[in-house]
Structure formats: C-alpha cells, structure tokens
Amino acid sequence: MVLVVGAGLAGTEAAWQIARAGVPVTLVEMRPVRRSPAHHSGEFAELVCSNSFGALSSDRAAGLLQEELRRLGSLVIGTADAHAVPAGGALAVDRGRYSAALTAALEQHPLVTVERREHTQLPGQGEIAVLATGPLTSEPLAEQLRAFTGRDDCHFFDAASPIVEGESIDLSVAFRASRYDKGDADYINCPMDQGQYLAFREALLAAEQAELKDFDKESASFFEGCLPIEELARRGEDTMRYGPLKPIGLWDPRWGDLNDRDVRRAKRAYAVVQLRQEDKDGRLWNLVGFQTNLKWGEQQRVLRLIPGLENASFVRFGVMHRNTFLESPQLLDPTLQFRSRPTLLAAGQLTGTEGYAAAVAGGWLAGTNAARLALGQEPLQLPPTTMIGALTHFVAEAPCGGGGKRGQFQPMPPNFGLLPELEERIRDKRRRYGAYRDRALADLAPFAMGASEQAVLVAG
C-alpha cells in the first residue's frame, strides 16, 4: 500500500499512476472537511487560478510538456483534452466537469481508497508515500516538514483572477477575436483608449487591498509569472500594456478596414482586456492576467471601469493566498525522492515547479516511482532533454539551492532554457524550438505508453 497526501493535480496523477501499476493506494484529501484559503469545492484537481494549461503547440514549452504527458499516459492531461473549451491556441478546460470527472475516476478505481481528512503527520520511516499537498500545505503538516528538513519553508504570494457572467458583458463594445486571428475568435476583448486606460490605472493604484494574513504587505513576495494586476500597475504607466493588456494583434472589424493604414492608426486600441471562456457553454468568463488582492467591493467598482464590463456580474472575485514550497535542491533527487528518506517522495508545486502541467508532471514521476519502489524496482529518472526531465533535474540541482545562497530557490515554469543545448546551433527560434521538441519526444519514447494502452486510458 502506498500513501498519497493531497488530491490536487499532482496527487491525482500520482495516485492514478500507482493504481495503474497494480499497487493499492490510499489517497488522503482534507477538502471538504477542511477548506483551503483558495479552493471552492471538495473535488480533486480543482483549478484555483486560471482554467488554462497554456499553449497547446508542442513547439512551445507548455505544449511540449503536455504532449510528453499524453505519451506517458497522464490521466489528468487526457481528461483535460476531453473537457477542453475554446481558448485559441491554449488548452483550457471546463473547471467543474473536469474536476468532477477526475474525482469519479479515482473514487471508482478498485485499487484506490479515498480518505477525506486532514493529514497532519509526516509519513513514518519506511512507509512509501508521496507528499502532493501543493503550495497550500496545511500548517500542522508544514510544521512537520520544517522539522524533518531542518529548513524554514520558502513562500510567495499568489492570486486568482475574477470570473464574470458572459451575459453581463456588453458585446456592443467588446468583441470576439484571437490575437492575430490565430484559430477561432475564442476570446472576448474589451478595448480601451488612452484616457480610459490611464483612468483605470489610477483607480487600480488608489483601490484598497485586502490584508495579507500571514505577513505584512511590505514583506510579501510575489511569483513574477503571476503578479497581481495592481502590482503591475505600480511598476509603471505602460507595464500592463506590455503584459496582459497588450493590444497588439487584436482588431474589431467594426472599426473599419485593418489594411487601411489611416483607419488602423485612428481606431486601434491603446490597451485591451481579454476574457477567456471558463465553461463549455460559454456562460462564464475569466479576466486573463487579472490576478488581484483588491477587496471584493473595490474589485467590482474598479473592474466595471473596463469598457464592456460596466454592468459585469461577478460569480467569483479574485483572491490572494500564500504558496509554500520546499528548498528542493537541498532535499530532493531528480527521482523526486527525499535524499534523507528515499521512501518519501514529493510532487507538484510543493517541489518548486510552477504551472498546472508541471504539477501533473511531478505527480506522474513521483507516482510512477512510488509504485516502482513498492514493486521492488529501481526508480526512474527521465532524460534532461525532455521537458519533464529538465524540470525535475532543475528542482533537484538548481545552483541557488545546492551551494548558492540558501533560501534563494524560486519556482520555475517549463521553458526551453532548461533544456541542454542542441548539437547544431539553430538561429531561427521556431526551428530551434521544433528541434528541442523532436529530440525530447525521441528521448521520451522508451518510457511512453503504447498506442493500445493509450486507447484503453481514453476509453476508460
């Protein structure tokens, strides 16, 4: 019997891989017995921030990671494919149906025992277990981890975006389009002129923020890849326009002929707020890049300054929460085993990877290796030329944790900069990324599922 603590993305994947290997597994999840600061349900693999796993194309880092997981038989990514919603070139899902499907798959598996309770003790010496408690590890277990590792935990503050009802968006002002018209018109876009943008920025800067419970705001650190929108506004007048509000490649045909230079100069938007579909029916839309820590009343007031959202009906306001992660380079091997206790593994954002697909990847590897330990087999390391292997080698070997300044290890999302250089230098970025992809998938092939196994997984 293997123990998995936490039924987020990583824990869900880990438990599935253990059971798939024929090993009984107990999956412990504290929700809904105890709520976390960010979750809204008791379903497994609930997506807290965005509903998007990132770019689908395998010549992008996020897309390559997804494709590797498909070939490895990931339940979590396969279920995401089955519950995808339109999102241009990204993989986004209907949150509710997605989480419900994963919960049902595990609860109905004959080798999986689900226990709904808070797990407050570190697994015992010799017990094969996967810690997949995520960045919202409850304090009693976090205290046990601090005692076990002899290190204070690392942390940063993360935030989630608001969601509005589609019917409340004014489509006489907003328009549907994907950037550069790539794919279908999957996003709703709210254009701003210069005056509207500057007024919106001033409102953001003046709005009242919610108090951070764990630390004073002055000492709070944020993950740079998921900054609150008000923090972006503070960093400069044009920072939002070069980030989530960039107008480049977005054009409303009602403005006139895009090919007419004079029309283009006169009509193009100064900034654009994008909304991405949350559910299959298109009733719910989230504000892309609008993570925020503003008080809820302030969110409603300020976000209704966005053209097209003047009468927006909010079904969820943005929230901020403290994320905890391990100083993994001091503690873990690339197999995701703790060096001081090889029967204990860690997975997901707890290890210091960033992003949904990266959490799933950690769950796949930790679950696979936990099952191999239970079966008396040697644990796997995936090649560092694969995106999964590169991420797991990074969290185990990052120089700032293994000989550099202690406490400076920071979460890492999938990116091509983690991969070893190609033998042949390729200047063209698209071709270079394509070569990284081809090498990664070739090196992953010995570990991948066969076509017949994948068919069974999809059918199941």
C-alpha positions as CSV (number, residue, x, y, z in Angstrom):
1,M,0.0,0.0,0.0
2,V,1.3,3.5,-1.0
3,L,0.1,6.7,0.6
4,V,-0.6,9.9,-1.4
5,V,-1.3,13.0,0.6
6,G,-3.2,15.7,-1.3
7,A,-5.6,15.3,-4.3
8,G,-4.6,18.3,-6.3
9,L,-3.3,18.0,-9.8
10,A,-0.1,16.2,-8.7
11,G,-1.7,13.9,-6.1
12,T,-4.5,12.9,-8.5
13,E,-1.9,12.0,-11.2
14,A,0.3,10.2,-8.7
15,A,-2.5,8.1,-7.2
16,W,-3.6,7.1,-10.8
17,Q,-0.1,6.0,-11.8
18,I,0.3,4.0,-8.7
19,A,-3.0,2.2,-9.2
20,R,-2.3,1.8,-12.9
21,A,0.9,-0.1,-11.9
22,G,-1.3,-2.5,-9.9
23,V,-0.3,-1.2,-6.5
24,P,-3.1,-0.3,-3.9
25,V,-3.0,3.3,-2.9
26,T,-4.7,5.4,-0.2
27,L,-5.4,9.0,-1.3
28,V,-5.9,11.4,1.6
29,E,-7.6,14.8,0.8
30,M,-8.6,17.3,3.5
31,R,-11.3,19.0,1.5
32,P,-14.2,19.4,2.1
33,V,-13.6,18.5,5.8
34,R,-11.2,21.4,5.9
35,R,-11.2,24.2,3.3
36,S,-8.0,25.8,1.9
37,P,-7.7,29.6,1.5
38,A,-8.2,29.3,-2.3
39,H,-10.3,26.3,-3.1
40,H,-14.1,26.4,-3.6
41,S,-15.0,22.7,-3.7
42,G,-14.1,19.2,-2.5
43,E,-13.4,17.9,-6.0
44,F,-10.0,16.5,-6.9
45,A,-7.6,18.6,-9.1
46,E,-9.6,21.8,-8.7
47,L,-8.0,24.6,-10.7
48,V,-7.6,27.6,-8.4
49,C,-6.2,30.3,-10.6
50,S,-6.6,30.1,-14.4
51,N,-8.5,27.3,-16.2
52,S,-5.7,27.1,-18.8
53,F,-2.8,24.7,-19.0
54,G,-1.1,27.0,-21.5
55,A,-0.2,26.7,-25.2
56,L,-1.1,23.5,-27.0
57,S,1.5,23.6,-29.7
58,S,4.4,21.3,-29.0
59,D,6.9,23.8,-30.2
60,R,6.1,25.8,-27.1
61,A,7.4,24.8,-23.7
62,A,4.0,24.3,-22.1
63,G,2.7,22.4,-25.2
64,L,5.7,20.1,-25.2
65,L,5.2,19.3,-21.6
66,Q,1.5,18.5,-22.3
67,E,2.5,16.3,-25.2
68,E,5.1,14.4,-23.1
69,L,2.4,13.7,-20.5
70,R,-0.1,12.4,-23.1
71,R,2.5,10.0,-24.4
72,L,3.2,8.9,-20.8
73,G,-0.5,8.1,-20.2
74,S,-1.4,11.0,-17.9
75,L,-4.9,10.8,-16.7
76,V,-5.0,14.5,-15.8
77,I,-4.0,15.7,-19.2
78,G,-6.1,13.2,-21.0
79,T,-9.1,14.3,-19.0
80,A,-8.2,18.0,-19.8
81,D,-8.3,17.1,-23.5
82,A,-11.8,15.5,-23.0
83,H,-13.2,18.6,-21.3
84,A,-11.5,21.3,-23.3
85,V,-13.2,24.7,-24.0
86,P,-12.3,27.1,-26.8
87,A,-9.2,29.1,-25.9
88,G,-7.4,29.9,-29.2
89,G,-4.1,28.0,-29.2
90,A,-4.2,27.0,-25.5
91,L,-5.6,24.0,-23.6
92,A,-8.3,25.4,-21.3
93,V,-11.0,23.3,-19.5
94,D,-14.5,23.5,-18.1
95,R,-13.4,23.5,-14.4
96,G,-16.4,21.9,-12.9
97,R,-16.8,19.0,-15.3
98,Y,-13.0,18.4,-15.4
99,S,-12.6,18.1,-11.7
100,A,-15.8,16.0,-11.3
101,A,-14.5,13.6,-14.0
102,L,-11.1,13.1,-12.2
103,T,-12.8,12.7,-8.8
104,A,-15.1,10.0,-10.2
105,A,-12.2,8.2,-12.0
106,L,-10.3,7.8,-8.7
107,E,-13.2,7.1,-6.4
108,Q,-14.4,4.3,-8.7
109,H,-10.9,2.7,-9.1
110,P,-10.8,-0.6,-7.2
111,L,-7.2,-0.1,-6.1
112,V,-7.8,3.5,-4.8
113,T,-9.0,4.1,-1.3
114,V,-10.1,7.8,-0.7
115,E,-10.0,9.2,2.8
116,R,-11.4,12.7,3.4
117,R,-9.5,14.0,6.4
118,E,-6.6,16.4,7.2
119,H,-3.3,14.5,7.3
120,T,-1.2,16.2,10.0
121,Q,1.7,13.8,10.5
122,L,4.7,13.1,8.2
123,P,4.5,9.5,6.9
124,G,6.5,7.1,9.0
125,Q,10.0,5.9,8.4
126,G,9.9,3.2,5.7
127,E,6.4,4.0,4.6
128,I,6.2,4.6,0.8
129,A,4.4,7.9,0.4
130,V,4.0,10.9,-1.9
131,L,3.6,14.3,-0.5
132,A,1.5,16.3,-3.0
133,T,0.0,18.9,-0.7
134,G,0.7,21.7,-3.0
135,P,1.5,25.3,-2.2
136,L,-1.4,25.4,0.3
137,T,0.0,22.7,2.7
138,S,-1.8,22.9,6.0
139,E,0.1,24.4,8.9
140,P,0.4,21.2,11.0
141,L,2.0,19.2,8.2
142,A,4.1,22.2,7.1
143,E,5.5,22.3,10.6
144,Q,6.3,18.6,10.4
145,L,8.1,19.3,7.1
146,R,10.1,22.1,8.7
147,A,11.2,19.8,11.5
148,F,12.0,16.9,9.1
149,T,14.0,19.1,6.6
150,G,15.6,21.4,9.2
151,R,14.8,24.4,7.0
152,D,12.3,27.2,7.1
153,D,9.9,26.9,4.1
154,C,10.1,29.2,1.1
155,H,7.0,31.1,0.1
156,F,5.5,33.6,-2.2
157,F,2.0,35.1,-2.6
158,D,-0.2,34.0,-5.5
159,A,-3.5,35.3,-6.7
160,A,-6.5,34.2,-8.7
161,S,-8.5,36.1,-11.4
162,P,-12.2,37.2,-11.2
163,I,-14.9,35.5,-13.2
164,V,-17.9,37.2,-14.7
165,E,-21.2,36.0,-16.3
166,G,-21.0,36.1,-20.1
167,E,-24.5,37.6,-20.4
168,S,-23.4,40.6,-18.5
169,I,-20.6,41.6,-21.0
170,D,-21.6,44.3,-23.4
171,L,-20.7,43.0,-26.8
172,S,-21.7,46.3,-28.5
173,V,-18.4,47.5,-27.0
174,A,-16.4,44.3,-26.6
175,F,-15.6,42.0,-29.5
176,R,-14.6,38.4,-30.1
177,A,-11.1,37.7,-31.6
178,S,-7.9,35.7,-31.0
179,R,-4.6,37.6,-31.3
180,Y,-3.5,37.9,-34.9
181,D,-6.7,35.9,-35.8
182,K,-4.9,32.7,-34.9
183,G,-7.6,29.9,-34.6
184,D,-11.2,30.8,-33.9
185,A,-12.4,34.0,-32.2
186,D,-12.2,32.4,-28.8
187,Y,-11.5,35.5,-26.6
188,I,-13.8,38.4,-25.7
189,N,-11.8,41.6,-25.9
190,C,-12.5,44.9,-24.1
191,P,-10.7,47.8,-25.9
192,M,-9.5,51.0,-24.1
193,D,-8.4,54.3,-25.5
194,Q,-5.6,56.2,-23.7
195,G,-7.9,58.2,-21.4
196,Q,-9.8,55.1,-20.3
197,Y,-6.6,53.2,-19.7
198,L,-5.0,55.9,-17.6
199,A,-8.1,56.4,-15.5
200,F,-8.3,52.6,-15.0
201,R,-4.7,52.5,-13.9
202,E,-5.2,55.4,-11.4
203,A,-8.3,53.6,-10.0
204,L,-6.2,50.4,-9.5
205,L,-3.5,52.3,-7.7
206,A,-5.9,54.0,-5.4
207,A,-8.1,51.0,-4.6
208,E,-7.9,49.3,-1.2
209,Q,-6.3,45.9,-0.9
210,A,-7.3,43.0,1.3
211,E,-5.0,42.4,4.2
212,L,-2.4,39.6,3.9
213,K,-2.9,37.4,6.9
214,D,0.4,35.7,7.0
215,F,2.8,38.6,6.6
216,D,2.8,42.4,6.3
217,K,2.3,43.6,2.8
218,E,5.7,45.2,2.8
219,S,7.5,41.9,3.3
220,A,5.3,39.9,0.8
221,S,7.0,38.4,-2.2
222,F,5.1,37.5,-5.4
223,F,5.8,35.0,-8.1
224,E,6.8,37.1,-11.1
225,G,4.9,34.9,-13.5
226,C,1.5,35.6,-11.8
227,L,1.7,39.2,-10.4
228,P,-1.5,40.9,-9.2
229,I,-2.8,43.4,-11.7
230,E,-2.4,46.3,-9.2
231,E,1.3,45.3,-8.7
232,L,1.8,45.5,-12.5
233,A,0.1,49.0,-12.4
234,R,2.5,50.1,-9.7
235,R,5.5,49.1,-11.8
236,G,5.0,51.8,-14.4
237,E,2.4,53.5,-16.6
238,D,2.9,51.1,-19.6
239,T,3.7,47.9,-17.7
240,M,0.1,46.5,-18.1
241,R,0.1,47.5,-21.8
242,Y,3.2,45.3,-22.4
243,G,1.7,42.5,-20.3
244,P,-1.9,41.2,-20.0
245,L,-3.4,44.4,-21.6
246,K,-1.3,44.4,-24.7
247,P,-3.4,45.5,-27.8
248,I,-1.1,44.1,-30.5
249,G,-2.8,41.7,-33.0
250,L,-6.4,42.5,-31.8
251,W,-8.8,44.2,-34.2
252,D,-12.5,44.7,-34.2
253,P,-13.9,44.6,-37.8
254,R,-16.4,47.2,-36.8
255,W,-13.6,49.7,-36.6
256,G,-13.0,49.5,-40.3
257,D,-10.5,48.0,-42.7
258,L,-7.4,46.8,-40.9
259,N,-5.4,47.1,-44.1
260,D,-6.2,50.8,-44.3
261,R,-3.2,52.5,-42.6
262,D,-5.1,55.7,-41.7
263,V,-8.0,53.7,-40.2
264,R,-5.6,51.5,-38.3
265,R,-3.8,54.4,-36.8
266,A,-7.0,56.2,-35.8
267,K,-9.0,53.3,-34.5
268,R,-6.6,50.8,-32.9
269,A,-7.0,50.3,-29.2
270,Y,-4.5,51.7,-26.7
271,A,-5.0,48.7,-24.4
272,V,-7.2,45.6,-24.5
273,V,-8.5,43.5,-21.6
274,Q,-9.1,39.8,-22.7
275,L,-11.6,37.4,-21.2
276,R,-11.2,33.6,-21.7
277,Q,-14.1,31.1,-21.6
278,E,-14.4,29.1,-18.4
279,D,-17.1,26.5,-19.2
280,K,-18.2,24.6,-22.3
281,D,-21.4,26.6,-22.6
282,G,-19.7,30.0,-22.6
283,R,-21.7,31.3,-19.6
284,L,-18.6,32.2,-17.5
285,W,-15.5,34.2,-18.5
286,N,-12.3,34.9,-16.6
287,L,-10.3,38.1,-16.9
288,V,-6.9,37.0,-18.3
289,G,-4.0,38.2,-16.2
290,F,-6.2,39.9,-13.7
291,Q,-4.9,38.2,-10.5
292,T,-5.7,40.6,-7.7
293,N,-5.7,41.2,-4.0
294,L,-8.1,44.1,-4.0
295,K,-11.0,44.0,-1.6
296,W,-14.1,42.5,-3.3
297,G,-16.1,45.7,-3.3
298,E,-13.1,47.5,-4.8
299,Q,-12.8,44.8,-7.5
300,Q,-16.4,45.3,-8.6
301,R,-16.0,49.1,-8.6
302,V,-12.7,49.2,-10.5
303,L,-13.2,46.4,-12.9
304,R,-16.5,47.9,-14.1
305,L,-14.4,50.8,-15.4
306,I,-13.3,48.4,-18.2
307,P,-15.3,49.2,-21.4
308,G,-17.8,46.4,-21.9
309,L,-17.8,45.4,-18.2
310,E,-19.8,48.4,-16.9
311,N,-22.6,46.0,-15.8
312,A,-20.5,42.9,-15.2
313,S,-22.0,40.3,-12.9
314,F,-19.2,38.6,-10.9
315,V,-19.5,35.0,-9.9
316,R,-16.1,34.9,-8.3
317,F,-13.8,37.7,-7.1
318,G,-10.0,37.4,-7.2
319,V,-8.3,36.2,-4.1
320,M,-4.7,36.0,-2.9
321,H,-3.1,33.2,-0.9
322,R,0.3,32.2,0.4
323,N,2.1,29.5,-1.5
324,T,4.7,27.3,0.2
325,F,7.4,25.2,-1.5
326,L,10.4,23.2,-0.5
327,E,14.0,24.3,-0.9
328,S,14.2,21.3,-3.2
329,P,17.8,21.4,-4.4
330,Q,18.9,20.9,-0.8
331,L,16.4,18.0,-0.3
332,L,15.4,16.0,-3.4
333,D,16.9,13.8,-6.1
334,P,15.7,14.0,-9.7
335,T,13.5,11.0,-9.0
336,L,11.7,13.3,-6.5
337,Q,12.7,11.2,-3.6
338,F,13.9,12.9,-0.4
339,R,17.7,12.2,-0.1
340,S,17.4,11.5,3.6
341,R,14.4,9.2,3.2
342,P,14.1,7.6,-0.2
343,T,10.7,6.0,0.5
344,L,9.2,9.6,0.8
345,L,8.6,11.5,-2.4
346,A,7.3,15.0,-3.2
347,A,5.3,16.1,-6.2
348,G,3.8,19.2,-7.7
349,Q,4.1,22.8,-6.8
350,L,5.4,21.8,-3.4
351,T,8.7,21.0,-5.1
352,G,9.1,24.4,-6.7
353,T,7.8,23.9,-10.2
354,E,5.2,26.4,-11.5
355,G,2.2,25.8,-13.6
356,Y,-0.5,23.2,-13.9
357,A,1.2,20.9,-16.4
358,A,4.4,21.0,-14.4
359,A,2.5,19.9,-11.3
360,V,1.0,17.0,-13.3
361,A,4.5,16.0,-14.5
362,G,5.7,15.8,-10.9
363,G,2.7,13.7,-10.0
364,W,3.4,11.3,-12.8
365,L,7.1,10.9,-11.9
366,A,6.5,10.6,-8.1
367,G,3.6,8.2,-8.5
368,T,5.5,6.1,-11.0
369,N,8.5,5.9,-8.7
370,A,6.4,5.2,-5.6
371,A,4.8,2.3,-7.5
372,R,8.3,1.0,-8.6
373,L,9.5,1.2,-5.0
374,A,6.5,-0.8,-3.8
375,L,7.2,-3.4,-6.6
376,G,10.9,-3.7,-5.7
377,Q,12.1,-1.9,-8.8
378,E,14.6,0.9,-9.3
379,P,13.1,4.4,-9.6
380,L,13.2,6.3,-12.9
381,Q,14.9,9.5,-13.9
382,L,13.6,11.0,-17.2
383,P,16.3,12.4,-19.6
384,P,17.1,16.1,-19.0
385,T,16.5,16.6,-22.7
386,T,12.8,16.1,-22.1
387,M,10.8,18.9,-20.5
388,I,9.7,16.7,-17.6
389,G,13.3,15.6,-17.0
390,A,14.6,19.1,-17.3
391,L,12.1,20.4,-14.7
392,T,12.8,17.6,-12.2
393,H,16.6,17.9,-12.7
394,F,16.2,21.7,-12.1
395,V,14.4,21.4,-8.8
396,A,17.0,18.8,-7.6
397,E,20.1,20.6,-8.9
398,A,19.4,24.4,-9.1
399,P,22.7,26.1,-8.0
400,C,21.0,28.6,-5.7
401,G,19.8,25.7,-3.6
402,G,22.8,23.3,-3.8
403,G,25.7,25.5,-2.9
404,G,24.5,29.0,-3.7
405,K,22.8,31.4,-1.3
406,R,20.3,29.5,0.9
407,G,16.7,30.5,0.6
408,Q,17.0,31.9,-2.9
409,F,15.5,29.0,-4.8
410,Q,12.4,30.2,-6.6
411,P,9.6,28.3,-8.5
412,M,10.3,27.5,-12.2
413,P,7.8,27.1,-15.0
414,P,8.5,24.9,-18.1
415,N,10.8,26.7,-20.6
416,F,13.3,25.8,-23.3
417,G,16.1,27.5,-21.3
418,L,16.1,24.4,-19.0
419,L,17.0,22.0,-21.9
420,P,20.6,21.1,-22.8
421,E,21.9,22.9,-25.9
422,L,21.4,21.3,-29.3
423,E,24.4,19.8,-31.0
424,E,23.7,22.0,-34.0
425,R,23.2,25.7,-33.4
426,I,19.9,26.9,-35.0
427,R,19.3,30.7,-35.1
428,D,15.7,30.6,-36.1
429,K,13.6,30.4,-32.9
430,R,10.8,28.4,-34.3
431,R,13.1,25.8,-35.9
432,R,15.2,25.7,-32.8
433,Y,12.2,25.0,-30.6
434,G,11.0,22.4,-33.1
435,A,14.3,20.7,-32.8
436,Y,14.1,20.7,-29.0
437,R,10.7,19.1,-29.3
438,D,11.8,16.4,-31.7
439,R,14.7,15.5,-29.5
440,A,12.6,15.5,-26.4
441,L,9.9,13.2,-27.8
442,A,12.5,10.9,-29.3
443,D,14.3,10.6,-25.9
444,L,10.9,10.1,-24.2
445,A,9.9,7.2,-26.5
446,P,11.4,4.4,-24.3
447,F,9.2,5.5,-21.4
448,A,6.0,6.2,-23.3
449,M,2.8,4.2,-23.4
450,G,1.9,2.0,-26.4
451,A,-1.0,3.1,-28.6
452,S,-3.2,0.3,-27.3
453,E,-2.6,1.4,-23.7
454,Q,-3.5,5.0,-24.6
455,A,-6.7,3.8,-26.2
456,V,-7.7,2.0,-23.1
457,L,-6.9,5.1,-21.0
458,V,-9.0,7.4,-23.2
459,A,-11.9,4.9,-23.3
460,G,-11.8,4.4,-19.6
